[in-house]
Amino acid sequence: MSELISLAGELDAGDALARVRDRFVLDDVVYLDGNSLGALPAGVPARVDDVVRRQWGELRIRSWEESGWWTAPERIGDRIAPLVGAAAGQVVVGDSTSVNVFKALVAAVRMARGDAEGDSRGAARDEILVDASTFPTDGYLAESAARLTGCTLRPLAPADVPGALGPRTAAVLLNHVDYRTGRLHDLPGLTAAVHAAGGYAVWDLCHSAGALPVGLDEHGVDLAVGCTYKYLNGGPGSPAYLYVRRGLQDRFDSPLPGWNSHAEPFGMRPEYAPAPGAVRGRVGTPDILSMLALEAALEVWDGVGIEAVRAKSLALTDFFLRCVGEYVPGGRVESLTPAAHAERGSQVALRCDDAGDVMKRLVARGVVGDFRAPDVLRFGFTPLYTGFAEVERAARVLGETLG
């Protein structure tokens, strides 16, 4: 035990991101649930107070222009873009992840159908492939999108996707990181395989953005979505984002063509004409209070590189797994998270027979992770504010709880 405590101290002393911890509101609790809800950035309360009291309370409707409310979805999208490896002008913030998944998937099918019309081989493009282990909502939405577009839905393990691709493939919806196990899927390889088959790749980045490099532009991803309340620390219910690759923006045909995405939103014309660029991903009036809280939250990323975040994430999860191996009685837990760095996100999932009860006892002792039915203890590691001494303490308390 003393050796691991000493090592934790050494790792914390050499942590280049330790300075960022002061940008958050934290306490003595070991908070390892940032992959569900990130901690509160210290600058958010004052910003929200200004938005409510001055921008809304005093300027009122003038704030749509004078306080930049109208352009917030694109402005904040450009702030998120570097964190997911995208150039400016391709990310728009708004709506929930679920709504953005639906928009992206239906638009992907429509683009595939448009390609098929000019395909001399007569490709039907009437199949949607979806990650069978996806977060349930993505599956529900994929099924609805399939019914709406007349497609067949094929749930598959991500590893089986390349073998299932073919001339009927319209779109493929995949998770970058598995929400239960923390497995990191091969975004570059799977995207390339989808493209080789003539389909469109839609990626859900909820459990990767802000924790590791994504490389949307580099790897030619077509469409991507993600939430902002996990590793991006935007707060409960903060708006999601939608990425539309620049080369596809003039073909992006949203199934939800709201007035905010109109080329002339205040023209109040009965006919819909889509705006140019990523603005096409907008629908209705933005959620200004939560959106501007998110904008303030993103300031914690000033001067922080995603590569440094990834390096610390791997170091944290490596150290946690080592500590678990030392502290937890043999056979009591089983790691579901891959050991290989190339296959690991920023969380560790441990299978434990009485996981639900164990997590309650951990929380009572100041170690907060979460439970996923039926038997998974899930611990998320947010490199911006998680330290190595906290990791050691969490594993030690886990071992005492299971001893």
ABEGO torsion letter per residue (X at the ends): XAAAAAAAAAAAAABAAAAAAAABBBBABBBAAAAABBBBBAAAAAAAAAAAAAAAAAAEAAAAAAAGAAAAAAAAAAAAAAAAGBBBGABBBEEBAAAAAAAAAAAAAAAAAAAAAABAAGBAGABBBBBAABBAAAAAAAAAAAAAAGBBBBBBBAAAAAAABBAABABBBBBABBAAAGBBBBAAAAAAAAAAAGBBBBBBAAAABGABBAGAAAAGBABBBBBAABAAGAEBGBBBBBBBBAAAAAABBBABBBAAABABAAAGBABBBBBBEAAAABBBBBBAAAAAAAAAAAAAABGBBAAAAAAAAAAAAAAAAAAAAAABBBGABBBABBABAAABBABBBBBBAAAAAAAAAAAAAGBBBBBBOAABBBBBBBAAABBAAAAAAAAAAAAAAAX
